[in-house]
Amino acid sequence: MSQHSKDKLPTPGLKRKLKTHTIETKFQAIADVERGIESKAVIAKKYEIPPNTLSTWIKNAQKIKEAYEQSTFGPQRKKMRTAAYKDTEEAVLQWFKTARDQNVPVSGPLLIAKAQEFASQLGDDFKCTTGWLERFKKRHSITFKRVCGESKSVADGTDAMKAWASSLQTILAECSPSDIFNADETGLFFRLLPDKTLEFKGVDCHGGKNSKERVTVMVCSNMSGNEKLPLLVIGKSKKPRCFKGIKTLPTAYEANKKAWITSELFIAWLKQLDRRFQRQKRKVAMSVDNCPAHPKVKDLKAITLFFLPPNTTSKTQPMDQGIIQNLKIHYRKLVIMKQLKSIERNKELQITVLDALRMLYQAWDRVTEKTIKYCFRHANFVSAATNEHADSPDSDEEDPEDDIPLAALRLRVPFDDYAQIDETVITTEAVSDKDIVDNIIAARHKEEEVSEPTEPPKKKPTLQKVDAALEVIQDWIEMTEDTEDLLPSYQKIHRRVTSAQVRASVLVHRAPQ
């Protein structure tokens, strides 16, 4: 054997050091595979890993995605080992995030004391030591830094408005209107009928019976009005009975005990949106109000987050200029239409969470581009270089529900009061220690179900029934004037049903005789 060959031999007794990779690296590699632009061999070479390692990551894709997206572990973590006392760890992590969202300094001893307190309340028998603290910090990518001074909220409204006006002009100069977004949440009493409005007037929705009848809705659109993002609806139950058998929801849906937006939900929503814009190779400016549920989010690739000055959203928030109000007006009209149909059919009106999602989807579709543009301009989203004016949207815009015979319902309150009854409903609040403990204890048991109106379970319609229904819809379109705009939607559904029928036919013919 030559001396050169001997040099290549591994030294006896030494093992090759294995290179480990972060959860973020694994997530990005899986995302590259799913995009399908590059081969697996190219992707493996890109991340400097053997092909079989990439195959292992793909096999565990779901677990890796959950670890990355749900913030179970910091993205720079390399192993996905969980804590021995998961409930206490989750409580401490929630408390830590809430404290930092409120700019409360948190030291190591304080975190240990808080962990011991939560462990006692949750019945976990373990000693919170400095060793546990170090492991906790590594699991969640936490570092303690010296607090030299937190930025204070702007007290002077005039100064705040001047500072925001300057920031806004920078945003308008650097981004096109199609890439400037605003997001805000609103509470919605989704089962509220006109004759029940007086009972809710002035009621603070902090819990109890009334809170079970509400959801929180995240509304987001761009400045051009041509891109309305799918609504995010937050309810009280993860799996309401009405979702049984449903595979596709009309809106995104999340849940927690109080149906509020939380910092965890906001971060997950924003990161998912960031990945979407990243795939589209866009750079987006997103403005939100300054509240504990809207923390600063790290590692965003496509979105730059801007916070509106405190106590100025009535002037600076485009969603508050009429977009959310318009959404609710359309929703209330759909509720009234549903009530009228129930009266005609001599049936009791039932509005489930699923019904609410369907009507919110339809209501959001009916908020016009012109209305959104107007509301952004009214919030001063206007470049100093242009002479645009915030012209009001047409008052005679067509609305299929404008002819609703409201008098037939004998409304006890004006429709405007009914439509805006929940405009001041709380959608977010700083979480207390009791809330944290109660949520974790509730999660130990079977997921809470929201009380839903009882009705027979629906069966999935057969393809034959769907095909027959499409024939009726086609007849209606062809026998009604000014329905040409419906043909593309009809054809899209027709193609999907035909494709499903072909697949079903192939399976029948392939079945063994």
Secondary structure as UniProt FT lines:
FT   HELIX           3..8
FT   TURN            12..13
FT   HELIX           23..35
FT   HELIX           40..46
FT   TURN            47..48
FT   HELIX           51..59
FT   HELIX           61..69
FT   TURN            70..71
FT   TURN            75..76
FT   HELIX           86..101
FT   TURN            102..103
FT   HELIX           108..122
FT   HELIX           130..139
FT   TURN            140..141
FT   HELIX           157..174
FT   HELIX           177..179
FT   STRAND          180..189
FT   TURN            190..191
FT   HELIX           194..196
FT   HELIX           197..200
FT   TURN            201..202
FT   HELIX           208..212
FT   STRAND          214..222
FT   TURN            223..224
FT   STRAND          232..235
FT   HELIX           241..243
FT   TURN            244..245
FT   STRAND          252..255
FT   TURN            257..258
FT   HELIX           263..279
FT   TURN            280..281
FT   STRAND          284..288
FT   TURN            292..293
FT   STRAND          303..307
FT   TURN            310..311
FT   HELIX           313..316
FT   HELIX           318..321
FT   HELIX           323..344
FT   TURN            345..346
FT   HELIX           353..366
FT   HELIX           369..378
FT   TURN            379..380
FT   TURN            384..385
FT   TURN            395..396
FT   TURN            400..403
FT   HELIX           406..409
FT   HELIX           415..419
FT   TURN            420..424
FT   HELIX           433..444
FT   HELIX           463..478
FT   TURN            481..482
FT   HELIX           484..486
FT   HELIX           487..510
//
